[in-house]
């Protein structure tokens, strides 16, 4: 019994010494390098907003619009920064007050947050807006809007005056080369458009730049999630592209993983975003070649390298400026300003890079824009 006590004591002592050595080494590394700070050399703080400062006065409140003095924005569904002076905002269910108005679903604001356009002429067209973007390889800057309730994608002229194209059959869902079933997000390359399709289907749809169906891939995963087979998915709620490697990243949301395919739908790799309560709302990859993901459950903005290794994360849950409640859309402009739209917070926010912030901690700028 005594011998066992000695052995146990020796083991505990060894672990303590090892811990001290490792802890001392780690402390030295932290003290000497400030490895994980967004802004090196800053004392104190918590980095609640990572490498950014929140713009507390952006955008203009819907209360400022005539006749809306008692109203508030609906769920913030999407945001896209064509430039710092032209930012599209989607509000899923219009505005709210004593009752509900199906108005101001799609607006455009400038860098001061002033509302410069209201696309009210299309309010009758919209069912439940989910995503908005401009194809960066399109010199005419057509605006693409995904409507998951109507199972369709609408493409407009940049000024919103003309509906150029409807892709899919509005109000008809399906799983073929003509229909969607509640599509969610888009990602663009110079030659293709990839659609996350989405809530009803469990697939990716590949379109050409004319909006024609080219290919699809993806199979329904096991009911309830916990699917591990490649190419099987539950709730495809996000898509991003790696232009340098010709890869498509697919947010397999209910299975808490990203699956990676080539442009023809051939499986390449995957990694997990972590166990429950993980709930990744969307993914994005810009010119930094970092896969950025937004976790609704933890209110974190997460950056991963191509090997799936976590690089940096930031974010805090709440209703105050700079905090998050259900981020459902993100965008970055040419000046590295970062934008979010929140379904839970019923708002959009803009974040401005902090002075001295390391670029590797910031969400990457877009790869390219034909009009710049």
C-alpha atoms as a printed R data frame, in Angstrom:
    type eleno elety resid chain resno       x      y       z
1   ATOM     1    CA   UNK     A     1   0.000  0.000   0.000
2   ATOM     2    CA   UNK     A     2   2.861  2.333   0.907
3   ATOM     3    CA   UNK     A     3   4.638  1.560  -2.387
4   ATOM     4    CA   UNK     A     4   1.468  2.491  -4.288
5   ATOM     5    CA   UNK     A     5   1.279  5.760  -2.371
6   ATOM     6    CA   UNK     A     6   4.851  6.584  -3.298
7   ATOM     7    CA   UNK     A     7   4.223  5.805  -6.952
8   ATOM     8    CA   UNK     A     8   1.067  7.929  -6.990
9   ATOM     9    CA   UNK     A     9   2.844 10.802  -5.235
10  ATOM    10    CA   UNK     A    10   5.716 10.594  -7.736
11  ATOM    11    CA   UNK     A    11   3.239 10.633 -10.620
12  ATOM    12    CA   UNK     A    12   1.414 13.655  -9.260
13  ATOM    13    CA   UNK     A    13   4.718 15.477  -8.699
14  ATOM    14    CA   UNK     A    14   5.789 14.727 -12.279
15  ATOM    15    CA   UNK     A    15   2.508 16.085 -13.657
16  ATOM    16    CA   UNK     A    16   2.807 19.239 -11.559
17  ATOM    17    CA   UNK     A    17   6.378 19.855 -12.701
18  ATOM    18    CA   UNK     A    18   5.393 19.270 -16.334
19  ATOM    19    CA   UNK     A    19   2.482 21.633 -15.958
20  ATOM    20    CA   UNK     A    20   4.723 24.310 -14.458
21  ATOM    21    CA   UNK     A    21   7.241 23.926 -17.266
22  ATOM    22    CA   UNK     A    22   4.586 24.027 -19.961
23  ATOM    23    CA   UNK     A    23   2.804 26.900 -18.236
24  ATOM    24    CA   UNK     A    24   6.045 28.824 -17.902
25  ATOM    25    CA   UNK     A    25   6.817 28.288 -21.591
26  ATOM    26    CA   UNK     A    26   3.336 29.347 -22.596
27  ATOM    27    CA   UNK     A    27   3.553 32.430 -20.380
28  ATOM    28    CA   UNK     A    28   6.876 33.351 -21.960
29  ATOM    29    CA   UNK     A    29   5.437 32.982 -25.452
30  ATOM    30    CA   UNK     A    30   2.379 35.060 -24.601
31  ATOM    31    CA   UNK     A    31   4.407 37.751 -22.827
32  ATOM    32    CA   UNK     A    32   6.985 38.018 -25.587
33  ATOM    33    CA   UNK     A    33   4.794 37.833 -28.650
34  ATOM    34    CA   UNK     A    34   1.195 38.770 -27.826
35  ATOM    35    CA   UNK     A    35   0.332 36.006 -30.262
36  ATOM    36    CA   UNK     A    36  -3.436 36.187 -30.397
37  ATOM    37    CA   UNK     A    37  -4.185 39.886 -30.017
38  ATOM    38    CA   UNK     A    38  -5.964 41.569 -32.930
39  ATOM    39    CA   UNK     A    39  -4.045 44.765 -32.198
40  ATOM    40    CA   UNK     A    40  -0.541 43.960 -30.884
41  ATOM    41    CA   UNK     A    41   0.681 45.913 -27.882
42  ATOM    42    CA   UNK     A    42  -2.715 46.978 -26.539
43  ATOM    43    CA   UNK     A    43  -3.062 46.571 -22.785
44  ATOM    44    CA   UNK     A    44  -6.239 45.258 -21.214
45  ATOM    45    CA   UNK     A    45  -9.572 44.949 -22.950
46  ATOM    46    CA   UNK     A    46 -11.494 41.861 -24.016
47  ATOM    47    CA   UNK     A    47 -11.560 42.095 -27.823
48  ATOM    48    CA   UNK     A    48 -15.330 41.724 -27.815
49  ATOM    49    CA   UNK     A    49 -15.390 43.137 -31.331
50  ATOM    50    CA   UNK     A    50 -12.120 41.577 -32.491
51  ATOM    51    CA   UNK     A    51 -10.166 43.769 -34.913
52  ATOM    52    CA   UNK     A    52 -13.070 46.213 -35.371
53  ATOM    53    CA   UNK     A    53 -14.853 49.185 -33.863
54  ATOM    54    CA   UNK     A    54 -18.619 49.210 -34.254
55  ATOM    55    CA   UNK     A    55 -20.190 52.170 -36.074
56  ATOM    56    CA   UNK     A    56 -22.969 53.002 -33.628
57  ATOM    57    CA   UNK     A    57 -24.749 55.417 -35.978
58  ATOM    58    CA   UNK     A    58 -25.057 53.098 -38.977
59  ATOM    59    CA   UNK     A    59 -27.479 52.552 -40.671
60  ATOM    60    CA   UNK     A    60 -30.277 55.111 -40.601
61  ATOM    61    CA   UNK     A    61 -33.225 53.913 -38.542
62  ATOM    62    CA   UNK     A    62 -36.473 53.109 -40.298
63  ATOM    63    CA   UNK     A    63 -38.071 55.609 -37.885
64  ATOM    64    CA   UNK     A    64 -36.526 58.371 -40.005
65  ATOM    65    CA   UNK     A    65 -38.641 57.420 -43.017
66  ATOM    66    CA   UNK     A    66 -41.859 59.413 -43.318
67  ATOM    67    CA   UNK     A    67 -44.836 57.480 -41.963
68  ATOM    68    CA   UNK     A    68 -42.671 55.011 -39.998
69  ATOM    69    CA   UNK     A    69 -42.253 56.896 -36.735
70  ATOM    70    CA   UNK     A    70 -43.630 53.999 -34.665
71  ATOM    71    CA   UNK     A    71 -41.958 51.171 -36.562
72  ATOM    72    CA   UNK     A    72 -38.831 49.046 -36.413
73  ATOM    73    CA   UNK     A    73 -36.932 46.851 -38.850
74  ATOM    74    CA   UNK     A    74 -37.949 43.234 -39.299
75  ATOM    75    CA   UNK     A    75 -35.481 40.329 -39.210
76  ATOM    76    CA   UNK     A    76 -32.159 41.298 -40.790
77  ATOM    77    CA   UNK     A    77 -31.713 38.603 -43.397
78  ATOM    78    CA   UNK     A    78 -28.901 39.673 -45.708
79  ATOM    79    CA   UNK     A    79 -26.355 42.359 -46.509
80  ATOM    80    CA   UNK     A    80 -24.070 42.979 -49.467
81  ATOM    81    CA   UNK     A    81 -21.551 45.800 -49.836
82  ATOM    82    CA   UNK     A    82 -21.137 46.607 -53.504
83  ATOM    83    CA   UNK     A    83 -18.944 49.442 -52.243
84  ATOM    84    CA   UNK     A    84 -18.697 51.487 -49.033
85  ATOM    85    CA   UNK     A    85 -21.179 53.900 -50.605
86  ATOM    86    CA   UNK     A    86 -23.700 51.307 -51.808
87  ATOM    87    CA   UNK     A    87 -24.777 48.625 -49.373
88  ATOM    88    CA   UNK     A    88 -27.865 46.421 -49.900
89  ATOM    89    CA   UNK     A    89 -29.879 45.382 -46.845
90  ATOM    90    CA   UNK     A    90 -32.548 42.665 -46.728
91  ATOM    91    CA   UNK     A    91 -35.235 42.539 -44.076
92  ATOM    92    CA   UNK     A    92 -37.129 39.293 -44.241
93  ATOM    93    CA   UNK     A    93 -40.515 40.458 -43.067
94  ATOM    94    CA   UNK     A    94 -40.627 44.163 -43.686
95  ATOM    95    CA   UNK     A    95 -41.122 46.421 -40.677
96  ATOM    96    CA   UNK     A    96 -42.943 45.966 -37.387
97  ATOM    97    CA   UNK     A    97 -44.887 48.213 -35.051
98  ATOM    98    CA   UNK     A    98 -48.410 47.815 -33.754
99  ATOM    99    CA   UNK     A    99 -48.918 45.363 -36.605
100 ATOM   100    CA   UNK     A   100 -46.877 44.303 -39.638
101 ATOM   101    CA   UNK     A   101 -46.066 46.017 -42.909
102 ATOM   102    CA   UNK     A   102 -44.583 44.192 -45.862
103 ATOM   103    CA   UNK     A   103 -42.452 47.225 -46.715
104 ATOM   104    CA   UNK     A   104 -38.782 48.234 -46.929
105 ATOM   105    CA   UNK     A   105 -37.730 44.607 -47.479
106 ATOM   106    CA   UNK     A   106 -34.840 45.647 -49.729
107 ATOM   107    CA   UNK     A   107 -33.133 48.992 -49.287
108 ATOM   108    CA   UNK     A   108 -29.789 50.527 -50.250
109 ATOM   109    CA   UNK     A   109 -27.744 52.740 -47.927
110 ATOM   110    CA   UNK     A   110 -24.541 54.782 -48.315
111 ATOM   111    CA   UNK     A   111 -21.480 54.939 -46.061
112 ATOM   112    CA   UNK     A   112 -23.250 57.343 -43.706
113 ATOM   113    CA   UNK     A   113 -26.069 54.825 -43.404
114 ATOM   114    CA   UNK     A   114 -28.541 57.085 -45.190
115 ATOM   115    CA   UNK     A   115 -31.247 55.248 -47.109
116 ATOM   116    CA   UNK     A   116 -30.682 56.176 -50.758
117 ATOM   117    CA   UNK     A   117 -33.001 53.627 -52.414
118 ATOM   118    CA   UNK     A   118 -36.129 51.712 -51.420
119 ATOM   119    CA   UNK     A   119 -37.072 48.871 -53.764
120 ATOM   120    CA   UNK     A   120 -40.735 49.063 -52.798
121 ATOM   121    CA   UNK     A   121 -41.705 48.475 -56.436
122 ATOM   122    CA   UNK     A   122 -40.890 44.782 -55.874
123 ATOM   123    CA   UNK     A   123 -42.633 44.256 -52.531
124 ATOM   124    CA   UNK     A   124 -45.377 42.318 -54.318
125 ATOM   125    CA   UNK     A   125 -42.760 39.962 -55.771
126 ATOM   126    CA   UNK     A   126 -41.021 38.979 -52.570
127 ATOM   127    CA   UNK     A   127 -42.037 36.081 -50.329
128 ATOM   128    CA   UNK     A   128 -39.197 35.562 -47.847
129 ATOM   129    CA   UNK     A   129 -35.925 37.145 -48.911
130 ATOM   130    CA   UNK     A   130 -32.856 35.196 -47.857
131 ATOM   131    CA   UNK     A   131 -29.752 36.507 -49.647
132 ATOM   132    CA   UNK     A   132 -28.627 39.405 -51.850
133 ATOM   133    CA   UNK     A   133 -25.399 39.891 -53.831
134 ATOM   134    CA   UNK     A   134 -23.872 41.339 -56.979
135 ATOM   135    CA   UNK     A   135 -21.820 39.034 -59.203
136 ATOM   136    CA   UNK     A   136 -18.304 40.535 -58.956
137 ATOM   137    CA   UNK     A   137 -17.518 39.429 -62.526
138 ATOM   138    CA   UNK     A   138 -20.508 41.233 -63.991
139 ATOM   139    CA   UNK     A   139 -19.603 44.734 -65.239
140 ATOM   140    CA   UNK     A   140 -23.307 45.631 -65.334
141 ATOM   141    CA   UNK     A   141 -23.620 44.801 -61.628
142 ATOM   142    CA   UNK     A   142 -26.892 42.895 -61.754
143 ATOM   143    CA   UNK     A   143 -28.372 42.264 -58.321
144 ATOM   144    CA   UNK     A   144 -29.215 38.653 -57.414
145 ATOM   145    CA   UNK     A   145 -31.870 38.036 -54.751
146 ATOM   146    CA   UNK     A   146 -32.683 34.592 -53.332
147 ATOM   147    CA   UNK     A   147 -36.262 34.095 -52.149
148 ATOM   148    CA   UNK     A   148 -36.555 30.795 -50.306
149 ATOM   149    CA   UNK     A   149 -40.323 30.983 -49.785
150 ATOM   150    CA   UNK     A   150 -40.970 31.360 -53.516
151 ATOM   151    CA   UNK     A   151 -38.296 28.774 -54.502
152 ATOM   152    CA   UNK     A   152 -36.748 31.270 -56.907
153 ATOM   153    CA   UNK     A   153 -33.818 33.553 -57.612
154 ATOM   154    CA   UNK     A   154 -34.502 37.003 -59.060
155 ATOM   155    CA   UNK     A   155 -31.936 39.011 -61.022
156 ATOM   156    CA   UNK     A   156 -32.419 42.792 -61.325
157 ATOM   157    CA   UNK     A   157 -30.687 45.687 -63.008
158 ATOM   158    CA   UNK     A   158 -28.383 47.506 -60.627
159 ATOM   159    CA   UNK     A   159 -30.805 50.374 -60.138
160 ATOM   160    CA   UNK     A   160 -33.655 47.994 -59.342
161 ATOM   161    CA   UNK     A   161 -35.863 49.290 -62.121
162 ATOM   162    CA   UNK     A   162 -36.045 46.069 -64.133
163 ATOM   163    CA   UNK     A   163 -36.428 42.384 -63.335
164 ATOM   164    CA   UNK     A   164 -34.047 40.792 -65.829
165 ATOM   165    CA   UNK     A   165 -34.484 37.114 -65.013
166 ATOM   166    CA   UNK     A   166 -36.294 34.653 -62.778
167 ATOM   167    CA   UNK     A   167 -34.463 31.367 -62.123
168 ATOM   168    CA   UNK     A   168 -36.581 28.507 -60.869
169 ATOM   169    CA   UNK     A   169 -40.367 28.451 -60.969
170 ATOM   170    CA   UNK     A   170 -41.911 30.804 -58.392
171 ATOM   171    CA   UNK     A   171 -44.197 29.046 -55.926
172 ATOM   172    CA   UNK     A   172 -43.302 25.607 -57.329
173 ATOM   173    CA   UNK     A   173 -40.755 23.501 -55.510
174 ATOM   174    CA   UNK     A   174 -38.911 20.500 -56.888
175 ATOM   175    CA   UNK     A   175 -35.678 18.567 -57.006
176 ATOM   176    CA   UNK     A   176 -34.829 18.630 -60.690
177 ATOM   177    CA   UNK     A   177 -33.026 20.765 -63.279
178 ATOM   178    CA   UNK     A   178 -35.733 23.433 -63.321
179 ATOM   179    CA   UNK     A   179 -36.834 23.845 -59.708
180 ATOM   180    CA   UNK     A   180 -35.450 24.719 -56.300
181 ATOM   181    CA   UNK     A   181 -36.835 23.842 -52.890
182 ATOM   182    CA   UNK     A   182 -36.193 26.794 -50.605
183 ATOM   183    CA   UNK     A   183 -32.719 27.892 -51.777
184 ATOM   184    CA   UNK     A   184 -30.599 29.863 -49.321
185 ATOM   185    CA   UNK     A   185 -27.246 31.277 -50.527
186 ATOM   186    CA   UNK     A   186 -25.112 31.887 -53.652
187 ATOM   187    CA   UNK     A   187 -21.394 31.917 -54.431
188 ATOM   188    CA   UNK     A   188 -19.863 33.244 -57.664
189 ATOM   189    CA   UNK     A   189 -16.837 32.347 -59.774
190 ATOM   190    CA   UNK     A   190 -15.812 33.862 -63.140
191 ATOM   191    CA   UNK     A   191 -17.748 31.076 -64.916
192 ATOM   192    CA   UNK     A   192 -20.303 29.638 -62.497
193 ATOM   193    CA   UNK     A   193 -22.863 30.384 -59.835
194 ATOM   194    CA   UNK     A   194 -23.279 27.852 -57.021
195 ATOM   195    CA   UNK     A   195 -26.596 27.716 -55.162
196 ATOM   196    CA   UNK     A   196 -27.165 26.224 -51.722
197 ATOM   197    CA   UNK     A   197 -30.523 24.481 -52.141
198 ATOM   198    CA   UNK     A   198 -31.132 24.424 -49.128
199 ATOM   199    CA   UNK     A   199 -33.985 24.226 -46.654
200 ATOM   200    CA   UNK     A   200 -36.169 21.819 -48.629
201 ATOM   201    CA   UNK     A   201 -33.594 20.084 -50.820
202 ATOM   202    CA   UNK     A   202 -30.190 18.861 -49.678
203 ATOM   203    CA   UNK     A   203 -27.999 19.739 -52.627
204 ATOM   204    CA   UNK     A   204 -25.819 22.245 -54.433
205 ATOM   205    CA   UNK     A   205 -26.965 23.528 -57.829
206 ATOM   206    CA   UNK     A   206 -24.408 24.686 -60.383
207 ATOM   207    CA   UNK     A   207 -25.598 27.408 -62.778
208 ATOM   208    CA   UNK     A   208 -23.849 29.045 -65.692
209 ATOM   209    CA   UNK     A   209 -23.719 32.831 -65.865
210 ATOM   210    CA   UNK     A   210 -26.912 32.819 -67.888
211 ATOM   211    CA   UNK     A   211 -28.741 31.246 -64.951
212 ATOM   212    CA   UNK     A   212 -29.091 27.853 -66.656
213 ATOM   213    CA   UNK     A   213 -28.958 24.637 -64.615
214 ATOM   214    CA   UNK     A   214 -25.721 22.762 -65.336
215 ATOM   215    CA   UNK     A   215 -25.396 20.152 -62.585
216 ATOM   216    CA   UNK     A   216 -26.487 19.243 -59.068
217 ATOM   217    CA   UNK     A   217 -25.061 17.115 -56.276
218 ATOM   218    CA   UNK     A   218 -25.991 16.106 -52.745
219 ATOM   219    CA   UNK     A   219 -28.208 13.480 -51.132
220 ATOM   220    CA   UNK     A   220 -30.541 13.645 -48.112
221 ATOM   221    CA   UNK     A   221 -28.723 12.734 -44.914
222 ATOM   222    CA   UNK     A   222 -30.051 10.554 -42.138
223 ATOM   223    CA   UNK     A   223 -33.098 12.097 -40.427
224 ATOM   224    CA   UNK     A   224 -32.188 14.218 -37.418
225 ATOM   225    CA   UNK     A   225 -28.608 14.867 -38.451
226 ATOM   226    CA   UNK     A   226 -25.471 13.047 -37.277
227 ATOM   227    CA   UNK     A   227 -24.757 12.190 -40.900
228 ATOM   228    CA   UNK     A   228 -21.116 11.316 -41.676
229 ATOM   229    CA   UNK     A   229 -21.243 10.042 -45.268
230 ATOM   230    CA   UNK     A   230 -19.628 12.260 -47.906
231 ATOM   231    CA   UNK     A   231 -22.118 14.046 -50.128
232 ATOM   232    CA   UNK     A   232 -25.059 13.448 -47.786
233 ATOM   233    CA   UNK     A   233 -26.385 16.591 -46.160
234 ATOM   234    CA   UNK     A   234 -29.016 18.017 -43.822
235 ATOM   235    CA   UNK     A   235 -29.989 21.663 -44.317
236 ATOM   236    CA   UNK     A   236 -27.574 23.135 -46.860
237 ATOM   237    CA   UNK     A   237 -27.355 26.636 -45.435
238 ATOM   238    CA   UNK     A   238 -24.330 28.306 -46.959
239 ATOM   239    CA   UNK     A   239 -21.844 27.993 -49.792
240 ATOM   240    CA   UNK     A   240 -18.438 29.546 -50.521
241 ATOM   241    CA   UNK     A   241 -15.746 29.095 -53.165
242 ATOM   242    CA   UNK     A   242 -11.963 28.827 -53.104
243 ATOM   243    CA   UNK     A   243 -11.054 30.360 -56.450
244 ATOM   244    CA   UNK     A   244  -7.380 29.401 -56.345
245 ATOM   245    CA   UNK     A   245  -8.080 25.701 -55.821
246 ATOM   246    CA   UNK     A   246 -11.435 25.491 -57.623
247 ATOM   247    CA   UNK     A   247 -13.228 24.210 -54.553
248 ATOM   248    CA   UNK     A   248 -16.786 24.620 -53.296
249 ATOM   249    CA   UNK     A   249 -17.326 24.725 -49.524
250 ATOM   250    CA   UNK     A   250 -20.797 23.649 -48.419
251 ATOM   251    CA   UNK     A   251 -22.248 24.370 -44.989
252 ATOM   252    CA   UNK     A   252 -23.904 21.088 -43.983
253 ATOM   253    CA   UNK     A   253 -25.579 22.923 -41.133
254 ATOM   254    CA   UNK     A   254 -27.496 20.250 -39.258
255 ATOM   255    CA   UNK     A   255 -24.444 17.993 -39.243
256 ATOM   256    CA   UNK     A   256 -22.156 20.773 -37.934
257 ATOM   257    CA   UNK     A   257 -19.645 20.313 -40.725
258 ATOM   258    CA   UNK     A   258 -18.353 21.821 -43.934
259 ATOM   259    CA   UNK     A   259 -17.987 19.520 -46.940
260 ATOM   260    CA   UNK     A   260 -15.590 20.434 -49.730
261 ATOM   261    CA   UNK     A   261 -16.061 19.528 -53.407
262 ATOM   262    CA   UNK     A   262 -14.490 20.420 -56.721
263 ATOM   263    CA   UNK     A   263 -16.514 22.439 -59.217
264 ATOM   264    CA   UNK     A   264 -18.011 19.218 -60.628
265 ATOM   265    CA   UNK     A   265 -19.277 18.017 -57.254
266 ATOM   266    CA   UNK     A   266 -16.554 15.474 -56.502
267 ATOM   267    CA   UNK     A   267 -15.974 15.139 -52.759
268 ATOM   268    CA   UNK     A   268 -12.556 16.304 -51.525
269 ATOM   269    CA   UNK     A   269 -12.546 16.860 -47.761
270 ATOM   270    CA   UNK     A   270 -14.525 17.967 -44.713
271 ATOM   271    CA   UNK     A   271 -14.189 19.107 -41.133
272 ATOM   272    CA   UNK     A   272 -16.461 19.668 -38.155
273 ATOM   273    CA   UNK     A   273 -17.339 23.054 -36.694
274 ATOM   274    CA   UNK     A   274 -17.662 21.413 -33.283
275 ATOM   275    CA   UNK     A   275 -20.338 19.612 -31.257
276 ATOM   276    CA   UNK     A   276 -23.661 21.048 -30.164
277 ATOM   277    CA   UNK     A   277 -24.704 23.743 -29.527
278 ATOM   278    CA   UNK     A   278 -22.816 24.704 -32.713
279 ATOM   279    CA   UNK     A   279 -25.171 26.197 -35.308
280 ATOM   280    CA   UNK     A   280 -23.323 27.652 -38.299
281 ATOM   281    CA   UNK     A   281 -25.548 30.060 -40.200
282 ATOM   282    CA   UNK     A   282 -23.303 30.858 -43.136
283 ATOM   283    CA   UNK     A   283 -19.798 30.658 -44.588
284 ATOM   284    CA   UNK     A   284 -17.691 33.032 -46.695
285 ATOM   285    CA   UNK     A   285 -14.263 33.025 -48.320
286 ATOM   286    CA   UNK     A   286 -12.620 36.159 -49.674
287 ATOM   287    CA   UNK     A   287  -9.184 37.114 -50.962
288 ATOM   288    CA   UNK     A   288  -7.520 35.974 -47.711
289 ATOM   289    CA   UNK     A   289  -8.424 32.331 -48.553
290 ATOM   290    CA   UNK     A   290  -9.743 31.897 -45.022
291 ATOM   291    CA   UNK     A   291 -13.086 30.208 -44.546
292 ATOM   292    CA   UNK     A   292 -15.083 32.470 -42.256
293 ATOM   293    CA   UNK     A   293 -18.102 30.960 -40.512
294 ATOM   294    CA   UNK     A   294 -20.770 32.505 -38.306
295 ATOM   295    CA   UNK     A   295 -22.093 30.507 -35.357
296 ATOM   296    CA   UNK     A   296 -25.563 31.551 -34.217
297 ATOM   297    CA   UNK     A   297 -25.303 29.548 -31.001
298 ATOM   298    CA   UNK     A   298 -22.064 31.119 -29.725
299 ATOM   299    CA   UNK     A   299 -22.316 34.459 -31.589
300 ATOM   300    CA   UNK     A   300 -18.768 33.879 -32.844
301 ATOM   301    CA   UNK     A   301 -17.156 34.849 -36.135
302 ATOM   302    CA   UNK     A   302 -14.771 31.937 -36.822
303 ATOM   303    CA   UNK     A   303 -11.827 31.884 -39.238
304 ATOM   304    CA   UNK     A   304 -10.358 28.577 -40.495
305 ATOM   305    CA   UNK     A   305  -7.468 27.915 -42.838
306 ATOM   306    CA   UNK     A   306  -7.851 25.494 -45.733
307 ATOM   307    CA   UNK     A   307  -6.832 22.593 -43.488
308 ATOM   308    CA   UNK     A   308  -9.685 23.330 -41.107
309 ATOM   309    CA   UNK     A   309  -7.470 24.762 -38.368
310 ATOM   310    CA   UNK     A   310  -9.035 27.570 -36.318
311 ATOM   311    CA   UNK     A   311  -7.074 30.789 -36.817
312 ATOM   312    CA   UNK     A   312  -9.041 33.396 -34.899
313 ATOM   313    CA   UNK     A   313 -12.509 34.000 -33.507
314 ATOM   314    CA   UNK     A   314 -14.384 36.892 -31.937
315 ATOM   315    CA   UNK     A   315 -17.912 37.968 -31.094
316 ATOM   316    CA   UNK     A   316 -20.273 38.369 -28.159
317 ATOM   317    CA   UNK     A   317 -23.985 37.762 -27.739
318 ATOM   318    CA   UNK     A   318 -26.320 40.635 -26.933
319 ATOM   319    CA   UNK     A   319 -28.498 43.469 -28.155
320 ATOM   320    CA   UNK     A   320 -26.084 46.328 -27.575
321 ATOM   321    CA   UNK     A   321 -24.097 47.846 -30.484
322 ATOM   322    CA   UNK     A   322 -21.370 45.476 -31.637
323 ATOM   323    CA   UNK     A   323 -22.930 42.371 -30.094
324 ATOM   324    CA   UNK     A   324 -24.753 39.734 -32.142
325 ATOM   325    CA   UNK     A   325 -28.124 38.017 -32.112
326 ATOM   326    CA   UNK     A   326 -28.504 35.573 -34.966
327 ATOM   327    CA   UNK     A   327 -26.142 36.859 -37.646
328 ATOM   328    CA   UNK     A   328 -27.606 35.660 -40.940
329 ATOM   329    CA   UNK     A   329 -25.652 37.690 -43.501
330 ATOM   330    CA   UNK     A   330 -22.146 39.140 -43.736
331 ATOM   331    CA   UNK     A   331 -20.214 41.187 -46.272
332 ATOM   332    CA   UNK     A   332 -16.923 43.057 -46.621
333 ATOM   333    CA   UNK     A   333 -16.267 46.118 -48.751
334 ATOM   334    CA   UNK     A   334 -13.138 47.309 -50.546
335 ATOM   335    CA   UNK     A   335 -12.013 49.262 -47.471
336 ATOM   336    CA   UNK     A   336 -12.260 46.190 -45.191
337 ATOM   337    CA   UNK     A   337 -15.381 47.445 -43.426
338 ATOM   338    CA   UNK     A   338 -17.342 44.443 -42.168
339 ATOM   339    CA   UNK     A   339 -21.144 44.222 -42.241
340 ATOM   340    CA   UNK     A   340 -23.666 41.906 -40.592
341 ATOM   341    CA   UNK     A   341 -27.422 41.388 -40.771
342 ATOM   342    CA   UNK     A   342 -29.136 39.807 -37.758
343 ATOM   343    CA   UNK     A   343 -32.412 37.903 -37.702
344 ATOM   344    CA   UNK     A   344 -32.596 37.911 -33.912
345 ATOM   345    CA   UNK     A   345 -31.318 41.439 -33.469
346 ATOM   346    CA   UNK     A   346 -33.589 42.759 -36.265
347 ATOM   347    CA   UNK     A   347 -30.886 45.054 -37.546
348 ATOM   348    CA   UNK     A   348 -27.770 45.510 -39.651
349 ATOM   349    CA   UNK     A   349 -24.417 46.697 -38.328
350 ATOM   350    CA   UNK     A   350 -21.155 48.019 -39.740
351 ATOM   351    CA   UNK     A   351 -17.726 47.423 -38.195
352 ATOM   352    CA   UNK     A   352 -14.701 49.570 -39.055
353 ATOM   353    CA   UNK     A   353 -11.133 48.183 -38.778
354 ATOM   354    CA   UNK     A   354  -9.317 49.273 -35.625
355 ATOM   355    CA   UNK     A   355  -6.150 51.236 -36.082
356 ATOM   356    CA   UNK     A   356  -3.197 48.842 -36.090
357 ATOM   357    CA   UNK     A   357  -5.355 45.713 -36.344
358 ATOM   358    CA   UNK     A   358  -3.676 42.737 -37.951
359 ATOM   359    CA   UNK     A   359  -5.205 41.912 -41.311
360 ATOM   360    CA   UNK     A   360  -5.151 38.166 -40.607
361 ATOM   361    CA   UNK     A   361  -7.745 38.690 -37.867
362 ATOM   362    CA   UNK     A   362 -10.103 40.590 -40.200
363 ATOM   363    CA   UNK     A   363 -12.639 38.981 -42.507
364 ATOM   364    CA   UNK     A   364 -11.076 39.073 -45.989
365 ATOM   365    CA   UNK     A   365 -11.955 41.543 -48.701
366 ATOM   366    CA   UNK     A   366 -13.704 40.238 -51.835
367 ATOM   367    CA   UNK     A   367 -11.466 38.651 -54.453
368 ATOM   368    CA   UNK     A   368 -12.383 40.937 -57.275
369 ATOM   369    CA   UNK     A   369 -14.953 43.334 -58.676
370 ATOM   370    CA   UNK     A   370 -15.264 43.940 -62.412
371 ATOM   371    CA   UNK     A   371 -16.363 47.515 -61.834
372 ATOM   372    CA   UNK     A   372 -13.352 48.496 -59.716
